[in-house]
Amino acid sequence: MATVDKAEELIEELCNACRGSAIQDMEDLEIFAKGHNAVEANQLRHWDINFWSERLRESRYDINDEELRAFFPMSRVIDGLFSLAKMLFAINIYPADGLAPVWNNDVRFYCVKNLSDVPIAYFYFDPYSRPSGKRSGAWVDLVVGRSRILSRDATSCRLPVVHIVCNQTPPLAGKPSLMTFREVEALFHEFGHALQHMLTIQDEGLVSGIKGIEWDAVELPSQFMEHWCYQREKDVIEEGLKSTSPDVLLTQNAGKLSLSSKEIQLESSINSILAVNLYLSQKGTFKCITVTAYNLVKVRDTLMSIAKHYKTGESLPEEICLKLLAARTFRAGSELLRQDCNCVERDDSGAVSHVPIFKSVSHAPFSSLSLKIRRYVDLELHTKYVPGGLESVYEIDQRVDTYAAGYYCYQWAEVLAADAFSAFEEAGLNNEKVVKQIGIKFRETVLALGGGKSPLQVFIDFRGREPSPEPLLRYYGLKPSLAAA
Ligand SMILES: [Zn+2]
């Protein structure tokens, strides 16, 4: 999808945007390690970084994955995921257990229908770990892809069937299956892949679903879906919020409803207000004011809609939610730079070695990075191989494997996904009508066209322009957010 020039341009831009924040991260880490009397604090080495950054993460965010599980019962997460898919892509997902044989009693079978109730795809969902016979992780794969030629009559279309596999803890001792937030993200990610398999409209099997899509575009739908795990919007009270008393002023601010009159000032969380009677005391007599907040709009809030305590139904506490959101950008500059600079140094003999980016807390390695910008492992194969030249493909392959050659794909896909998500954000995530329109456009382009059209053109069809790294930098806190801009 990307040309070499575009990929290099992207890496250079990300590198420049991250450098300052990565230096700050190193300084923070050094201060933190010193504060813990670490002997290595004055010269943190590459192998010290992970240890100290994990300690710093714990001290800043103090998120206990195991405690968080109680807020993510799997059934609720799945309901939230399905209703998000319905809202965005105009599909309904129905249980279809019994319609197809399954390999384990826990495996569910679902039918995906369009809004006219016509089936368009099916999927298996194999949720729980089985240590004796199932490998770990989460993944999606095709059982059969959409294909006209392989349909029974070769004129209609064989519908795609997908399997989505997770390794959740099974329900135990009256406790439902509970997920960590990472597992929630992984499920959203895999569901994104499944959607591309299932919502394809390509009838030719070789280009339907994700088939034929270039490496650097194939993670777009999956990473796009991950963004929704973090999507939160404040509640909005539509104009016209009423009270029965004309001299009572109702306003909303930062999740609170304020009521003020000459006699009284009240503030309440607007999450809980639907219709309340407020009894105001005035010189010993009570007067009743009914605040009718029927036009309180609970806007789309994916995170909070799925995060409810499995026993009490209580929402994820606001401070934990804020920590989850903040932890997303923890050392983001360093992490992006680490990926960007998975580069090589070459000595006179042509041998290459990895650059130890964080070899010391002195910042010399950062300053020299731009000089090495054209020596990325991932682009080496594309840019340095000269057909008929001194090096054979074998020799290139010996020093740069195909995985490394495609390494930039991770960031390219992140850029595409963030840019795609930002289309919704720019339109206003609290405007459900517009969000739906953009969702349909995403479905009709990215999810539908498979490998039948160049991924760059597909992206342009959706976004109206070529991809930009700006949104990714915003989500990682390396550029001002839209609200702050
Ligand atoms: Zn993936």
Residues whose N, C-alpha, C, O or C-beta is under 5 A from the ligand:
A	BS01	ZN	S222
